[in-house]
């Protein structure tokens, strides 16, 4: 059986490569450790590993991850060792010989093959071959080979960093579309169940299409509304006829996307570009956007008529939209009578003002997301834990899954997700039962436990600073921005 420490090391290494901007790899004459299996989470960035033959070293897998992600790569390839003096370099620098030496040659050839297969231009991967000069067992710092290598690496890094500092030719809406698409994919990766609810909402869309109307998806906080809306969007996209008239806006995925202006501007921008409506004006102010919204919707329905499918606009977590300007949660910016062929699918928390305002409108169908059944709870935990290469025993004499799914708020997907994160880094199998029993019964208590666990690893000051920064950022922060602020702090 594969050592869980090894499996965790492989995941950490590949994740770091996936998150980096530039990958630097130093190759010597040693192939390195090769795990028997690639025990990795079922995440899109690691999907390529399922097709790799077993036995590749962690270094080889890191290189392939960088190539798969089209990362800029600096590959420093030591061809041989020059020695002066009596003392020879240590065993870590000496070739392993035999089949492992051959595997090093195979790895270098594999890099060239993958580079060509992925269409990566030669300048994207810098390969520099050098000889290591040793004097009495230590690397000579004044070695001409070392000086040349540093110069080559410096020039390459300077070129790439200057390119990163150049603004991308991407407008704000295009960037928001990319963020939304990536978030939907991440939500769907762990979505299971709710098949009947997906069918019910889809049928409601078709029933309301002839008159125009609103479908309301409601539920308590943490019940999985965002994951459901993501799964609904993905399900509707499977039909080419529906996909053309399908739009989605999931609030809270990027800074500023909770404003009504951003929401309406993005909707109209996508309608205009998708249907080639170049003649229609695209305002930026809220009053102007509201004035032309109905015209945009009617025109989009007309352009979409050949597909014989409605124009569907999904808005998730509408109850969290910025309430200024204009008291946005009163929803007076949505036409009181939607045009025929237009259906808004809105999710909101049960009891919110948005639910009340939507219920007052004509042509509305409402659906409540129920709590998870016992089977759904087990399925959700199975999928979530599988992402991290973990499972819970479900045998009759040691049913660890039941210990977790019997918790008071385990019927709420958010509770299971938080519990999964708590178990993700817990590696002591002998104490797993005790850990499961110690998990709190409710979401607030589980969040408090998670914060305390983080404080143990990172310290109280670091965690409190991070939480203060988040609290003082009403528009939210990207992970990269948060890390930058923490490094300054």
Buried (B, 14 or more C-beta within 10 A) or exposed (E): EEEEEBBBBBBEBBBEBBEBEBBBBEBBBBBBEBBEEBBBBBBEBBEBBEEEEEEBBBBBBBBBBBBBBEBBBBBBBBEEBEBEEEEEBEEEBEBBEEEBBEBBEBBBEBBEEBBEEEEBEEEBBBBBEBBBBBBEEEBBEEBEBBEEBEEBBEEBBEEBEEEEEEEEEEEEBBEBBEBBEEBBEEBBBBBBBBEEBBEBBBEBBEBBBEBBBBBBBBBBEBBBBBBBBBBBBBBBEEEEEBBBBBBBBBBBBBBEBBBBBBBBBBBBBBBBBBBEBEEEEBBEEBEBBBEBBBEBBBBBBEBBEEBEBBBBBBBBBBBBBBBEEEEBBEBEBBBEEBBBBBBBBBBBBBEBBBBEBBEEBEBBBBBEBEBBEEEBBBBBBBBBBEBBBBEBBEEEEEBBBBBBBEBEBBBBBBBBBBBBBBBBEEEEEEEBEEBBEEBBEEBEEBBEBBEEBBBEEEEEEBBEBBEEBEEEEEEBBEEEEBEEBEEEE
